[in-house]
């Protein structure tokens, strides 16, 4: 099964709109669960909520501990807002003008067929029906637990009154807290403004469900006791991969077998494991430096302090168990549904799940279009800016930048930036090309014929096709490995602390720096002499420094 090009679905994402909070909304602000859907901004940036939505008068202003206040909420995709009708052609009377962003640019329309809040709200009301029942039953509670949970006697009373088990009543109360249906007040709890708006404000309902979606890990069934040791390490890493899995389901827009999701999760965990390796991989800010070291060292024995000293990959059974836990959590909040009648177990996003993923993508694009974003900059400017970011934020910028332009153009611009003289940008360009995925394969395969790009392109292609993790020494020839080592050394020399050059040497030399320097000298890289000269000037071992100096002189003297 192939997924759609992200351009096909996401390039037209409208930037998030920011409606005002209702004028009568108390100072406490939205529920804590709304944090993922808010961003700083001044009130009054968008249309006000209808008069029917405000919280009742007299609602206390106290909010739950740690609750953010004074923020505006991202408007839902597809939400109706006041627009001025403009004259249209005869076949489209009353056509509405797209809303304009600051600076004169227009918002792209929501794609045809994408559900609006009026269609999503009934689904959210059905999922949160028990939470609403418990919230209405509770009314004003004078006392709750330290974390806001129902006291045991209240949970038993709610179960009897609502024909629920005690556990179900406690769970429904927890959902009511997460979604703002109830709020903590001076040691007790009472109805939140969202409860009063529940029957007539579709946007408030869907935003409440979004808070539940953001907390899916809290609602996921606890794994069996035998797996808890594995989960202590693996589950936290797997949660970081959830956005990738959800985006994949959003792009496919259909059932995806569990086996395919498991492979995607395994690859993400493997990339994280290699990215968190010891030695130079953890020290060097230069992409591909660890790959260069690994390729130069070859397939010799691994050392405890080398970049190949990775922890063993998780067992397939552990990955499968973690995926099952993730799917159960997403099923519990209604973000995914099981596909009935499929040949193998499969899941697909629910309409609410599609909305949630799209809302997150809107947030990424909105951030990228702010003064701190880089969506409208050239590839070189993007990479230069992202060289100062940690890997996570840099990947978010790459995704937004690639999604904002045709895929072939984005790939072409990144490869052109990689052809320049800056070795750091060359490595970062191929990091960004990972975001483009299979759409970049043809162009990267052609780039493998260019000596400057060849090692990076070969590693990129191997990562795209390999099933068990890439071993750089198996992908690159001796010449390509030496060229990459010099190129990444040049990036360290130009952009990082030159003291890291000593680590770049020690990790790759495997006890024989003379052999390493000879290969660097013969690589034909135009920066070989400058890298070797810098090693000679900074290496703390006099013998290694002398060997580097002799090799650098040999390059200048034509010895290569």
Buried (B, 14 or more C-beta within 10 A) or exposed (E): EEBEBBBEBBBEBBBBBBBBBBEBBBEBBBBBBBBBBBBEBEBEEBBBBEEEBBBEEEBEEBBBEEBBEEBBBBBBBBBEEEEEEEEEEEEEEEEEEBBEBEEEEEBEEBBEEBBBBBBBBEBBBEBBEBBBBBBBBBEEBEEBEEEBBBEEEBBBBBBEEBEBEBEBBBBBBBBBBBBBBBBBBEEBBBBBBBBBBBEEBBBBBBBBBBBBBBBBBEBBEEBEEEBEEBBEEBBEBBBEBBBBBBBBBBBBEEBBBBEBBBBBBBBBBBBBBBEEBBBBBEBBBBBBBBBBBBBBBBEEEEBEEBBBEBEEBBEEEBBBBBBBBBBBBBBBBBBBBEBEEBEEBBBBBBBBBBBBBBBBBBBBBBBBBEEEBBBEBEBBEBBBBBBEBEBEEBBBBBBBBBBBBEBBEBBBBBBEBBEEEBBBBBBBBBBBBBBBBEBBBEBBBEBBEEEBBBBBBBBBBBBBEBEEBBBBBEBBEBBBBBBBBBBBBBBBBBBBEBEBBBBBBBBBBBEEBBBBBBBBBBBEBEBBBBBBBBBBEBBEEEEBBEBBBBBBBBBEEEEB
